[in-house]
Amino acid sequence: MNPEVNAPVCGCDTPATCDQPVVAKKETTVPEGAERTKSQRVFVPLVDIVEKDQQLTLVADLPGVDESGIDIAIEKNVLTIRGRISHAVPAGFQLRYEEYGVGDYERSFMLPNDIDRESIQASMKDGVLRVSLPKVKQATTRRVPVVAG
């Protein structure tokens, strides 16, 4: 077995003793009774979600996608991220073998009720999408003065 070929792709400097799992891209499934309108594959992007006091931040890996290929939609309580890739074989060449599966990305999330949907922001850099989901400011108790009259 050639260790260079089967080494984990985790970024550590000791691949022979690495305990980080190698994560393969997962292709989405089409719901029963539905069909895809494009023949290109669609993958589920890997996502981390971190929480602070005032917001959630969603970090999604979308290699090969730039900001013009991102579509983020909110419908009802569902946030859907779609990333489109333009994959072209260079002119004069024909693809003979491909290990890295190329395709679009799509993933949906149920939003909790405490997210301020009007203040959601997103940024894209080097194939990493960051979506800031600010929480609604909690209503504070306020005394209403009563006047005679």
N, C-alpha and C positions, 0 to 999 in steps of 0.2 A: 504494500500500500504506500503510495506516495504521499507524505505528510503535507506537502505544499498544495496538492490538489484537494485533499479532504479537510484542510484546516478550517476551523470555524471563522466566520467573518464577523468578529465581534470587536475588533479594534485593539485587542490586548496584545502585548508584546511577547507572550509565551503561548502560542497556539497549541503546543503539544500538551500543556497542562491546563488549558482553559476549561472552566466549568460553566461558561456562558452558553446557553442553548442557541443553536442555529435556527432561525425562524424563517420558514418558507413563506412566500406570498400565497395568500389564500384567495381563490377565485370565488366570486359571488355566485349564488344559485338563482335561477329564474323561478319566480313563484309559479305554482301549478296553474295551467291555463293561460300563461302569458308567454310572449315571445320577444326576443331582442330585435330591435330594428337595425342594429349594426352587427356585422360579423366579428368585430373586435372583442376580445375578452375584457371582462370587467373584474377588477380586484378589490378586495377590502383593504383599505389603508390601515397601517398600524397606527394606533392613537394612544397618547398619554393624556390623562385629564388630571390637572392639579387644582386644588382649591385654596383660596386665601379667604380672609374675612369678608371681603367685599366683591369677590368675583371667582368664577371658574375660568380656567384657561385650558383649551383643547389644543394639543399639539399633534399634528398629523403628518406622517411621512408620505410624500407624494413625489417620488423621484421621477424626473423627466417632465414634470408639469410646471409651467410658469404662471404668473398672475393672470394672464389673459385666458388661460385654460381652466380657471376655477369658477365654479358656480356654487354659491351657498344660498339655500332657500329655506324659509321658515313657513311651514303651513300647519296651522293649528298648533300643536305643541311639539312638532317634529322639525328638527334642524337636519337638513340633508346637505351633504358635501359631495360635489361631483368634480372630478378632475379629468380633463381631456388631454390626451397625449397625441402629438403628431409624430409618428414613427415612420421614417422613410429610409429605405436602403439607398445609399449613395448611387448616383447615376452611373451606369455601366457595370454595376455589381449585382449579384444575385445571392440572397441569403441561403446558405447551405446548412447551417447548424446554429441553433439558438438555445442557450441555457437560461438566459434571463428573459422571463416572460414579459412581453410588453403589452400593455392594455390600459384602458381607462380605469378610474377609481371611483368608488361610490360607497358612502356609508351614511346611515341615519342615526339620530339620537333623539330620545324623548327629553324635552326640556322640563326641568322642574318649574313649579309655579313662581318661585322667587327670582327668576331671571328677568331682567329688564330687556325685553325684546327690541325696543327702539334704540338701545345703546350698544348693541353687539357690533364689534369691529373685528376685522381680519387683516392679516399681513402675510406675505409670502416671501421667503428668501431661501435660495439654494435647495428648492424642493421640499421645504418644511413650511407647513401652513400653521399659523397661530391664530386661534379664534378666541377673543376675549368676550366672556359672557358675564357682564356685571350683574350683581344682585340688586334687586329693588331696594331702595332705601326704606327702612322700616318706618312706619308712621309713628310719630311721637305723640304722647298724650299732651293735650293742650287744654287748659282751662278756659272756658268761655265766660267772660264776665256778664253778669245779669244786672241790668239797670232798671231802676224803677220808672214806671211810666207807661 
